[in-house]
């Protein structure tokens, strides 16, 4: 027939089905604390408190706090064992992984003040800290550190 077209519209191919991957289960110990947050229940709880504090300062971090010694770390908060444990913690290593660019593009003096305040919070919770390392990372790269060796003032270094 003149003026008619015998071409038909192509049939769209069906969308590929994406198989659901396995659900990643958080690494939780039988005691109920998240191993990725800290190396004992008290460290994990302090880590969670620091994450919450960071959010009030407009920073989003995933953190991991490791302390030593950890003997008595899982004791009841009001017990003598717990008070002894908190008083004996001398070493803390805190890693903050920035989840967005707030840290990277933030004002340098504000970043330093924030890390100093995180250190002060750790010192308040563990008053015998004499060896502290706080590292801020973004995209797998260190962006800042704060170190304290038990003498003088903590040393902050902005690597951004």
Phi, psi and omega in degrees: 000132179290142179081353178265151179247135179262007179274135178253155177294138179293144178279125180294142178287144178296144179295138179294144178273131179265122179286134179291130179282169179292143178285130180279124181266128178303147180279097181247139176274166180298338178282351175098000179260152183278116181300330181285342180275327182190174183264005173198166184304318182293319178297319178296319178295318178295321177301314179297318177298320179291324176297315178299316177301314180301320180296326177290343178259012179068029174244142178243112182231149163259129186237160175216122182245126176239130182234163171204148356286166182246007180295120181093005183299331182260014180286159177299139187304329182268358186280161176296322179300317180294316180298321177294316179303308182301321181289340183263348181296120183245344184230137177219133174236117182241125176248126178247118177257114181293132182265351178212189185266008178307316181291311186301316184262007179286161179291127187306313179297330177290320178298315180297316180299322178297311181296321176299321180289326175295316177301315180299323178293319176298315181297323179292322181283321180240085189293347181261014181299126176233357180218105185230136172227119175244126180237131174254130179232151173217130181061030179081001181248136176295136180245336180195155174220153169227127178235147176219128183250014178095352180229142178070208181261156174296150181252121179258137177225120177269119183258002184292000000 
